[in-house]
Amino acid sequence: MHRGQMRKSGEPYITHPLAVAQILAELGMDTTTLVAALLHDTVEDTSYTLQALESDFGSEVTLLVDGVTKFDKVFYGDAAEAETIRKMIIAAGRDVRVLIIKLADRLHNMRTLDARSPASRARIARATRDVLVPLCDRLGIQALKRELDDCVLKALSPSGHALVADYVKHRGGWRDYLGRVISQVETALHRARVDATVSPRPRHLYSIWKDTVAGGYREPHDLPRVVIVVDGPDADCYAALGAMHGRWRPVPGRFKDFIASPKNNLYRSLHTTVIGPEDELLEVLIRTAPMHRDAEYGIVANFRYPQHAARSASAKEEQLAWLRRVLDWESAASDPAQFLASLRCDLAESQIIVFTSTGRPVLLPAEATPVDLAYTLSKNVGDRCIGARLNGRLVALSSELDDGDVVEIITRPGQRDEFDFDDQAPAPGPSREWLQFVKTPQARLHIGGWFAGEEAPAVTIADKVRLGRLAIGLALRQCGRGLGSDLPLVRLAAKLGYPDMETLLVAVADRKLEAPALVERLIASVDHSPN
């Protein structure tokens, strides 16, 4: 299908889908995903259609390919990027493998970015940094995120990348020191009767750069770090922690328990820093084998380790909770640009965990307020919110929440939290002033939607596709005709110079093409077709 096509690097185009499929194979993805990876650019860059794809490879592969197929910039202009991301997120709501293929696709494009112009490199790297890297982090796929981070750093700060790479290459005695550390850690664990494997865990280049050079330090610097993977239950992690703190003095304020309070991507580990051998600061990560698999591969672990799938059903549901939330407020966004801006904002935020009065943990952006919590619980709770108690005390709705806070949302006198409101009672509605302090996209979008009043909502490309299809259907019925499939429309779109059927339907909705005239040509092409 890609015969004769070349990449900007001068290589045959087929090298790209092959490389994407190889990345996914190394992750341990299933056969259907690999097939979709090999075909992911066919609909976008060749004459191959979605209808032909479904006929040849089935609906599952077609969903994955369609989910990563970009909208045409020639026809959609500046809205193309936002519409493409919106389409991809919606498709991922049906099958998360859409996002995994897109991440592998972008990783290979970032690996080969040198073939592009400086302006193009910067544009692609910024888009990767702002949207795809945070998406990768939310899905917990650190095996991809580390390399994406480093590629972005190389594209946007070549001198910073070179500085850190040179530091890593020439730091003296690092390997020997880590060897001695690991030997002493293994001895301490053996004495504590904890079965575990210990290995070095160096940071990747971007992580070093972010914590030192980007933070104002003149030279990059990194602490030696090891990971302890215990062969036992979660309790053994705390036994290993005790062994480390018994062997070396812990540094105050540097302990984090991500087992009791996992990160938003379900990352679980114990983190501590101790004053190790030769009075050097030493970072120690402690986790079980399942935690280690999740830390490396996130949602991909469900595909890579099917033999450990017993816990994957509930874990996968938790991992996709954020995606479901995005899909919830996607429908409230008035246009694709607003959706993309909200998505970038949501991805960029650092996170805190608060608890409702029923004990339910809820992930929120830092500096979130009770109103943000209310709308995260549901639109109904947000619209009915009239007050809040923070750790048992009445507070203003603009109060900033901190990690670990317990928050009651008061919806009406005597009615609280997400389960205690009367669905039949009229909603009092939000306050316009809330827009000045809310942090979450869903709160901002729902409140803005409440006050939209008589303003006509923006029409999205998806809306126009539906309108165009309705107009053609009406014109066909007026002629006493119908369509058994989309194939005649696909063929007519190609004849008229449109990249796909959807773009043709948008043209009908925009009145660039009149539906009756188009239907006349459609009927003529069907009636005179040898098939």
C-alpha positions as CSV (number, residue, x, y, z in Angstrom):
1,M,0.0,0.0,0.0
2,H,2.9,2.4,0.7
3,R,4.8,1.3,-2.4
4,G,6.8,4.2,-3.8
5,Q,6.2,6.4,-0.7
6,M,9.3,7.8,1.0
7,R,9.8,9.4,4.5
8,K,11.4,12.8,4.9
9,S,14.5,10.9,6.0
10,G,14.7,9.4,2.5
11,E,13.8,5.9,3.8
12,P,11.0,3.8,2.2
13,Y,7.8,4.7,4.1
14,I,7.2,1.1,5.0
15,T,10.0,1.4,7.6
16,H,7.8,3.5,9.7
17,P,4.8,1.2,10.3
18,L,7.3,-1.7,10.7
19,A,9.1,0.3,13.4
20,V,5.8,1.1,15.2
21,A,4.8,-2.5,15.2
22,Q,8.2,-3.5,16.6
23,I,7.9,-1.0,19.4
24,L,4.5,-2.4,20.3
25,A,5.8,-6.0,20.0
26,E,8.6,-5.2,22.5
27,L,5.9,-3.9,24.8
28,G,4.1,-7.2,24.5
29,M,1.0,-6.1,22.8
30,D,-1.4,-8.5,21.2
31,T,-1.6,-9.6,17.5
32,T,-4.6,-7.3,16.7
33,T,-2.7,-4.3,17.9
34,L,0.4,-5.2,15.8
35,V,-1.8,-5.6,12.7
36,A,-3.4,-2.2,13.3
37,A,0.1,-0.7,13.8
38,L,1.2,-2.0,10.4
39,L,-1.9,-0.5,8.8
40,H,-2.2,2.7,10.9
41,D,-1.2,5.1,8.1
42,T,-3.0,3.4,5.2
43,V,-6.3,5.2,5.3
44,E,-4.5,8.5,6.0
45,D,-1.8,8.3,3.3
46,T,-3.1,5.9,0.6
47,S,-6.3,5.3,-1.3
48,Y,-7.2,2.5,1.0
49,T,-10.6,3.1,2.7
50,L,-12.0,2.3,6.1
51,Q,-14.6,0.2,4.3
52,A,-12.0,-1.9,2.5
53,L,-10.0,-2.1,5.8
54,E,-13.1,-3.5,7.6
55,S,-13.8,-5.9,4.9
56,D,-10.2,-7.2,4.8
57,F,-9.3,-7.1,8.6
58,G,-12.5,-6.8,10.6
59,S,-14.1,-4.1,12.8
60,E,-11.6,-4.4,15.7
61,V,-8.6,-3.4,13.5
62,T,-10.7,-0.8,11.8
63,L,-11.6,0.9,15.1
64,L,-7.9,1.1,16.0
65,V,-6.7,2.4,12.7
66,D,-9.6,5.0,12.4
67,G,-8.8,6.2,16.0
68,V,-5.3,7.2,15.0
69,T,-6.1,8.6,11.6
70,K,-5.6,12.4,11.5
71,F,-8.1,14.8,10.0
72,D,-6.8,16.5,6.8
73,K,-5.3,19.9,7.4
74,V,-6.1,21.1,3.9
75,F,-9.8,20.7,4.5
76,Y,-10.0,21.3,8.3
77,G,-7.4,24.0,8.7
78,D,-6.5,25.0,12.3
79,A,-9.2,22.8,13.8
80,A,-7.5,19.6,12.5
81,E,-5.2,19.1,15.4
82,A,-7.8,19.6,18.1
83,E,-10.4,17.5,16.2
84,T,-7.9,14.7,15.7
85,I,-7.0,14.5,19.4
86,R,-10.7,14.7,20.4
87,K,-11.4,11.9,17.9
88,M,-8.5,9.8,19.3
89,I,-9.7,10.3,22.9
90,I,-13.3,9.3,22.1
91,A,-12.0,6.2,20.2
92,A,-9.7,5.3,23.2
93,G,-12.9,5.3,25.3
94,R,-14.0,2.3,23.3
95,D,-10.5,0.7,23.1
96,V,-7.5,2.1,24.9
97,R,-5.2,0.4,22.4
98,V,-5.8,3.5,20.2
99,L,-3.7,5.6,22.5
100,I,-1.0,2.9,22.8
101,I,-0.6,2.8,19.0
102,K,-0.5,6.6,18.9
103,L,2.2,6.7,21.5
104,A,4.4,4.1,19.6
105,D,3.8,6.0,16.4
106,R,4.9,9.3,18.0
107,L,8.0,7.6,19.6
108,H,9.3,6.5,16.2
109,N,8.5,9.9,14.7
110,M,10.5,11.5,17.6
111,R,13.4,9.1,17.0
112,T,13.6,10.2,13.4
113,L,12.9,13.9,14.0
114,D,16.3,15.1,12.7
115,A,15.1,14.7,9.1
116,R,12.6,17.6,9.6
117,S,13.2,21.3,9.6
118,P,14.0,23.1,12.9
119,A,10.5,24.7,13.0
120,S,8.8,21.4,12.4
121,R,11.0,19.6,15.0
122,A,10.1,22.2,17.6
123,R,6.3,22.1,16.8
124,I,6.2,18.3,17.0
125,A,8.3,18.2,20.1
126,R,6.1,20.7,21.9
127,A,2.9,18.9,21.0
128,T,4.5,15.7,22.3
129,R,5.5,17.3,25.5
130,D,2.2,19.0,26.1
131,V,-0.2,16.2,25.3
132,L,1.3,12.8,24.4
133,V,3.9,12.5,27.2
134,P,1.3,13.3,29.9
135,L,-1.1,10.8,28.3
136,C,1.7,8.2,28.4
137,D,2.2,9.0,32.1
138,R,-1.5,8.8,32.9
139,L,-1.5,5.3,31.3
140,G,1.6,4.4,33.4
141,I,3.7,3.4,30.4
142,Q,7.1,4.5,31.7
143,A,8.9,2.2,29.3
144,L,7.7,4.6,26.5
145,K,7.6,7.8,28.5
146,R,11.3,7.8,29.4
147,E,12.4,7.8,25.8
148,L,9.7,10.3,24.7
149,D,11.0,12.6,27.4
150,D,14.6,12.3,26.2
151,C,13.6,12.9,22.6
152,V,11.6,16.0,23.5
153,L,14.6,17.3,25.5
154,K,17.0,16.7,22.5
155,A,14.6,18.5,20.1
156,L,13.8,21.5,22.3
157,S,17.1,21.9,24.2
158,P,19.9,20.2,22.2
159,S,22.6,21.8,24.5
160,G,20.8,20.7,27.6
161,H,20.5,17.2,26.3
162,A,24.2,17.1,25.3
163,L,25.2,18.5,28.7
164,V,23.3,15.8,30.7
165,A,24.4,13.0,28.3
166,D,28.0,14.0,28.8
167,Y,27.6,14.0,32.6
168,V,26.0,10.5,32.6
169,K,28.8,9.2,30.3
170,H,31.7,10.5,32.4
171,R,30.5,10.3,36.0
172,G,33.4,8.5,37.7
173,G,33.1,5.5,39.9
174,W,29.3,5.4,39.6
175,R,29.0,1.7,38.6
176,D,31.5,0.5,41.2
177,Y,29.7,2.5,44.0
178,L,26.3,1.1,43.0
179,G,27.8,-2.4,43.0
180,R,28.9,-2.0,46.6
181,V,25.6,-0.5,47.6
182,I,23.6,-3.4,46.1
183,S,25.8,-5.9,47.9
184,Q,25.2,-4.2,51.3
185,V,21.4,-3.9,50.6
186,E,21.2,-7.6,49.8
187,T,23.0,-8.4,53.1
188,A,20.6,-6.2,55.0
189,L,17.5,-7.8,53.4
190,H,18.9,-11.3,54.0
191,R,19.2,-10.5,57.7
192,A,15.7,-9.2,57.8
193,R,14.5,-12.4,56.0
194,V,13.1,-10.5,53.0
195,D,13.4,-12.3,49.7
196,A,14.1,-9.7,47.0
197,T,16.1,-8.7,44.0
198,V,18.1,-5.4,44.0
199,S,19.2,-3.5,40.9
200,P,20.4,-0.1,39.9
201,R,17.7,2.4,38.8
202,P,19.3,5.4,37.1
203,R,17.2,8.3,36.1
204,H,16.8,9.1,32.4
205,L,18.3,12.2,30.8
206,Y,15.2,14.4,30.9
207,S,14.6,13.6,34.6
208,I,18.1,14.7,35.5
209,W,17.9,17.8,33.4
210,K,14.5,18.8,34.9
211,D,15.6,18.4,38.5
212,T,19.0,20.2,38.1
213,V,19.7,22.3,35.0
214,A,16.1,23.4,34.5
215,G,15.9,24.2,38.2
216,G,18.7,26.7,38.0
217,Y,21.8,24.5,38.7
218,R,24.8,25.2,36.5
219,E,25.7,21.6,36.3
220,P,23.6,18.4,36.1
221,H,23.6,16.1,39.1
222,D,22.0,12.8,40.1
223,L,21.8,10.7,43.2
224,P,22.6,7.0,43.0
225,R,19.3,5.0,43.1
226,V,18.4,1.3,43.5
227,V,15.1,-0.5,43.3
228,I,14.2,-3.4,45.6
229,V,11.6,-5.8,44.2
230,V,10.4,-8.1,47.0
231,D,9.2,-11.6,46.3
232,G,6.2,-11.6,48.7
233,P,3.2,-9.6,49.8
234,D,2.9,-5.8,50.3
235,A,3.9,-6.2,53.9
236,D,7.4,-7.3,52.8
237,C,7.9,-3.8,51.3
238,Y,7.6,-2.3,54.8
239,A,9.9,-4.9,56.2
240,A,12.5,-4.0,53.5
241,L,12.0,-0.3,54.4
242,G,12.7,-1.1,58.0
243,A,15.9,-3.0,56.9
244,M,17.1,0.1,54.9
245,H,16.4,2.5,57.8
246,G,18.0,0.1,60.2
247,R,21.1,0.0,58.0
248,W,21.4,3.7,57.1
249,R,20.0,6.9,58.6
250,P,17.0,8.1,56.6
251,V,16.8,11.7,55.4
252,P,13.9,13.5,57.0
253,G,11.1,14.5,54.7
254,R,12.2,12.2,51.9
255,F,9.9,9.2,52.6
256,K,6.8,8.7,50.3
257,D,4.3,5.9,50.6
258,F,2.7,5.4,47.2
259,I,1.5,2.0,48.3
260,A,-1.0,3.4,50.7
261,S,-1.7,6.4,48.4
262,P,-1.0,5.4,44.7
263,K,-0.4,8.0,42.1
264,N,-3.0,8.8,39.5
265,N,-1.6,6.2,37.1
266,L,-1.8,3.6,39.9
267,Y,2.0,3.7,40.4
268,R,2.7,2.0,43.8
269,S,6.1,1.9,45.6
270,L,7.8,3.1,48.7
271,H,10.4,5.9,48.2
272,T,13.0,6.8,50.7
273,T,16.4,8.5,50.8
274,V,19.1,7.5,53.2
275,I,22.7,8.5,53.9
276,G,24.4,5.6,52.4
277,P,27.9,4.3,52.1
278,E,30.7,6.9,52.1
279,D,28.0,9.5,53.4
280,E,26.5,9.7,49.9
281,L,22.8,10.3,49.6
282,L,21.1,7.1,48.2
283,E,17.6,6.9,46.9
284,V,15.8,3.6,47.4
285,L,12.5,2.4,45.7
286,I,10.7,-0.6,47.2
287,R,7.9,-2.5,45.5
288,T,6.5,-6.0,44.9
289,A,6.8,-7.8,41.5
290,P,3.2,-6.9,40.4
291,M,3.9,-3.2,41.4
292,H,7.1,-3.4,39.4
293,R,5.2,-4.6,36.3
294,D,2.7,-1.9,36.7
295,A,5.4,0.8,37.2
296,E,7.1,-0.1,34.0
297,Y,4.1,-0.9,31.7
298,G,1.0,0.6,33.3
299,I,-2.1,-0.4,31.4
300,V,0.1,-2.4,28.9
301,A,0.8,-4.9,31.7
302,N,-2.7,-6.3,31.0
303,F,-1.5,-7.3,27.6
304,R,2.1,-8.1,28.4
305,Y,1.4,-10.4,31.4
306,P,-1.9,-12.1,30.7
307,Q,-0.9,-14.8,33.2
308,H,-1.3,-12.2,35.9
309,A,-4.6,-10.9,34.7
310,A,-6.6,-12.0,37.8
311,R,-6.3,-8.4,39.2
312,S,-6.3,-6.7,35.8
313,A,-10.1,-6.2,35.5
314,S,-10.4,-4.0,38.5
315,A,-7.0,-2.4,38.0
316,K,-7.9,-1.6,34.4
317,E,-11.1,0.0,35.5
318,E,-9.2,2.3,37.8
319,Q,-6.6,3.1,35.2
320,L,-9.3,4.2,32.8
321,A,-11.2,6.3,35.3
322,W,-9.3,9.4,34.2
323,L,-10.1,8.6,30.5
324,R,-13.8,8.2,31.4
325,R,-13.7,11.6,33.2
326,V,-12.2,13.2,30.1
327,L,-15.0,11.7,28.0
328,D,-17.5,13.0,30.4
329,W,-16.4,16.7,30.1
330,E,-15.5,16.3,26.4
331,S,-19.2,16.5,25.6
332,A,-19.5,19.7,27.6
333,A,-16.7,21.4,25.6
334,S,-18.3,23.9,23.1
335,D,-15.6,23.3,20.5
336,P,-12.5,21.2,19.8
337,A,-10.1,24.0,20.6
338,Q,-11.7,24.4,24.1
339,F,-11.5,20.6,24.6
340,L,-7.8,20.5,23.6
341,A,-7.0,23.5,25.9
342,S,-8.9,21.8,28.8
343,L,-7.1,18.5,28.1
344,R,-3.7,20.2,28.2
345,C,-4.6,21.9,31.4
346,D,-5.7,18.7,33.0
347,L,-2.6,16.8,32.0
348,A,-0.2,19.5,33.2
349,E,-1.6,19.7,36.7
350,S,0.2,18.1,39.7
351,Q,-2.2,15.9,41.7
352,I,-3.5,15.5,45.2
353,I,-5.8,12.9,46.8
354,V,-8.7,14.0,49.0
355,F,-11.4,11.9,50.7
356,T,-15.2,12.4,50.7
357,S,-17.1,12.0,54.0
358,T,-17.9,8.4,52.9
359,G,-14.2,7.7,52.6
360,R,-14.0,7.6,48.8
361,P,-10.6,8.8,47.5
362,V,-10.7,11.4,44.7
363,L,-7.8,12.6,42.6
364,L,-7.8,16.3,42.0
365,P,-5.3,18.9,40.7
366,A,-3.2,20.8,43.2
367,E,-5.0,23.9,44.5
368,A,-8.4,22.4,43.7
369,T,-11.4,23.6,45.7
370,P,-14.5,22.0,47.1
371,V,-16.4,23.1,43.9
372,D,-13.9,21.1,41.8
373,L,-14.5,18.1,44.0
374,A,-18.3,18.5,43.7
375,Y,-18.1,18.5,39.9
376,T,-15.7,15.6,39.9
377,L,-18.2,13.6,41.8
378,S,-21.0,14.5,39.3
379,K,-22.5,17.4,37.5
380,N,-25.6,17.1,39.7
381,V,-23.6,17.4,42.9
382,G,-21.7,20.4,41.5
383,D,-24.8,22.2,40.4
384,R,-26.4,21.6,43.8
385,C,-23.4,22.5,45.9
386,I,-24.1,25.2,48.5
387,G,-21.3,24.7,51.0
388,A,-18.5,22.5,52.2
389,R,-16.8,21.2,55.4
390,L,-13.1,20.7,55.3
391,N,-11.8,18.3,58.0
392,G,-14.9,18.9,60.0
393,R,-14.9,22.7,59.7
394,L,-17.1,24.9,57.5
395,V,-15.0,26.6,54.8
396,A,-15.5,28.9,51.8
397,L,-16.1,27.1,48.5
398,S,-12.9,28.8,47.2
399,S,-10.7,27.2,49.8
400,E,-7.7,25.3,48.5
401,L,-7.6,21.6,49.3
402,D,-4.5,19.8,50.4
403,D,-3.4,16.2,50.0
404,G,-5.3,13.9,52.5
405,D,-8.1,16.4,53.3
406,V,-11.5,15.0,54.2
407,V,-14.2,17.1,52.5
408,E,-18.0,17.1,52.9
409,I,-20.0,18.6,50.0
410,I,-23.2,20.2,51.3
411,T,-25.9,20.2,48.6
412,R,-28.9,21.2,50.8
413,P,-29.6,21.5,54.5
414,G,-29.3,17.9,55.9
415,Q,-28.1,16.5,52.5
416,R,-24.5,15.9,51.8
417,D,-22.0,14.3,49.5
418,E,-22.4,12.4,46.3
419,F,-25.1,10.1,47.4
420,D,-27.4,12.3,49.5
421,F,-29.2,14.7,47.1
422,D,-32.8,14.6,45.9
423,D,-32.8,14.0,42.1
424,Q,-36.3,15.4,41.8
425,A,-35.6,18.7,43.4
426,P,-34.8,21.7,41.2
427,A,-31.1,22.4,41.1
428,P,-30.1,25.8,42.6
429,G,-27.3,26.1,40.0
430,P,-23.7,27.3,40.2
431,S,-22.4,30.8,40.8
432,R,-20.7,32.7,38.1
433,E,-18.0,33.7,40.6
434,W,-16.9,30.0,40.8
435,L,-15.2,30.4,37.4
436,Q,-12.7,32.7,39.1
437,F,-11.2,29.9,41.3
438,V,-12.1,26.4,40.0
439,K,-9.2,24.3,38.6
440,T,-10.7,21.3,36.9
441,P,-11.8,21.3,33.2
442,Q,-15.1,19.6,34.1
443,A,-16.0,22.3,36.7
444,R,-15.1,25.1,34.3
445,L,-17.0,23.6,31.4
446,H,-20.1,22.7,33.3
447,I,-20.3,26.1,35.0
448,G,-19.7,27.9,31.7
449,G,-22.3,25.8,30.1
450,W,-24.9,26.7,32.8
451,F,-24.4,30.4,32.0
452,A,-24.2,30.0,28.2
453,G,-27.8,31.2,28.0
454,E,-29.0,31.8,24.5
455,E,-25.6,31.5,23.0
456,A,-25.6,29.0,20.2
457,P,-23.2,26.1,20.9
458,A,-20.3,25.7,18.5
459,V,-20.8,23.1,15.8
460,T,-18.0,20.5,15.7
461,I,-16.8,18.6,12.7
462,A,-18.5,15.5,14.1
463,D,-21.8,17.5,14.1
464,K,-21.2,18.5,10.5
465,V,-20.6,14.9,9.4
466,R,-23.9,14.0,11.0
467,L,-25.7,17.0,9.4
468,G,-24.2,16.2,6.0
469,R,-25.3,12.6,6.2
470,L,-28.8,13.7,7.2
471,A,-29.0,16.1,4.2
472,I,-27.9,13.4,1.8
473,G,-30.3,10.9,3.3
474,L,-33.2,13.4,2.9
475,A,-32.3,14.1,-0.7
476,L,-32.1,10.4,-1.4
477,R,-35.6,9.7,0.1
478,Q,-37.0,12.5,-2.0
479,C,-35.8,10.6,-5.0
480,G,-37.2,7.3,-3.7
481,R,-33.7,5.9,-3.2
482,G,-31.4,4.8,-0.4
483,L,-27.9,3.6,0.2
484,G,-27.0,0.0,1.3
485,S,-23.5,1.0,2.3
486,D,-21.1,4.0,2.3
487,L,-19.0,2.7,-0.6
488,P,-20.7,4.9,-3.3
489,L,-20.1,8.0,-1.1
490,V,-16.5,7.0,-0.6
491,R,-16.0,6.6,-4.3
492,L,-17.8,9.9,-5.1
493,A,-15.7,11.7,-2.5
494,A,-12.5,10.5,-4.2
495,K,-13.8,11.6,-7.7
496,L,-14.6,15.1,-6.4
497,G,-11.1,15.4,-4.8
498,Y,-12.0,15.0,-1.2
499,P,-9.6,12.9,1.0
500,D,-12.4,10.9,2.6
501,M,-16.2,10.6,2.9
502,E,-16.3,12.6,6.2
503,T,-14.8,15.6,4.5
504,L,-17.4,15.4,1.7
505,L,-20.1,15.3,4.3
506,V,-18.7,18.4,6.0
507,A,-18.8,20.2,2.7
508,V,-22.5,19.3,2.4
509,A,-23.2,20.6,5.9
510,D,-21.3,23.9,5.1
511,R,-23.3,24.3,1.9
512,K,-20.2,24.1,-0.3
513,L,-22.0,21.2,-2.0
514,E,-25.7,21.1,-2.5
515,A,-27.2,17.8,-1.3
516,P,-29.7,17.4,-4.2
517,A,-27.0,18.0,-6.9
518,L,-24.7,15.6,-5.1
519,V,-27.4,12.9,-4.9
520,E,-28.0,13.2,-8.6
521,R,-24.4,12.4,-9.3
522,L,-24.5,9.6,-6.6
523,I,-27.5,8.0,-8.2
524,A,-26.0,8.2,-11.7
525,S,-22.7,6.7,-10.5
526,V,-24.6,3.8,-8.8
527,D,-26.9,3.2,-11.8
528,H,-24.0,3.1,-14.2
529,S,-21.6,1.1,-12.1
530,P,-20.7,-2.3,-13.5
531,N,-20.8,-3.6,-9.9
